[in-house]
Amino acid sequence: MSSPAAFMWRLLAALFAAVAVAAADGMTHLHLYMHETFTGANATAITVSGSPLGGNSSFGSVGAFDDELREGSDAASQYLGRAEGTLVQADLGSPSAWCTVLNLVFTEGDYGGSTLLINGRADLGNGKNAVVERAVVGGTGRFRWARGYSLMTKVGNPTPSTVVFEMDLYVKMGV
């Protein structure tokens, strides 16, 4: 059994670095940051197709992204891989809600060569600190048979053309 002080130390370590901590229930916690550039020649997120409804509607819009995964919120922090995916605006009532498919492709660190698949609804219109929860539905390599959930929060705009998201993933591997 661990003492309360030891538990707090592990919790703090998980909050400040992209480390994985295996919990007693078999869940692994990963903490990382997704860095996105949405304008300019180095854009990592684009609109593939606008709304077929035209005007001010975003319903039916399709986008793609290939963002950096990093250990920290600073763009100079350790590079871990890519967050690659697609999104479709499929909510007539909320223009900021998207159906997403997201592959976390780890190329560096403890999980290099492995991937995680995340799927679900992302509504970033619920305020600055909105938490987006999505399902972890699979993976490859060290994440084979993965299942769990991810929590994502926008943590800032370091420049006018970039945004940083904090991600906490709770993953159980194996059958």
Number of C-alpha atoms within 10 A of each C-alpha: 5 6 7 8 9 11 12 11 11 12 13 11 15 18 16 13 18 21 18 19 17 14 11 7 7 13 18 17 23 20 23 26 29 27 26 22 22 18 13 8 7 10 15 19 19 15 15 13 13 16 16 11 11 11 8 8 14 22 22 19 20 19 18 19 21 23 22 21 30 26 23 23 22 12 16 9 13 16 18 24 24 22 24 19 19 19 23 22 24 18 16 12 8 15 17 16 21 23 16 19 18 21 20 22 23 20 16 16 14 12 16 14 15 18 23 24 21 23 20 19 19 19 19 19 12 12 9 11 13 16 18 17 20 20 19 22 16 20 21 14 14 16 19 16 16 23 21 18 19 21 17 21 19 19 17 15 14 13 9 9 13 16 17 25 19 21 22 19 23 23 25 22 16 10 7
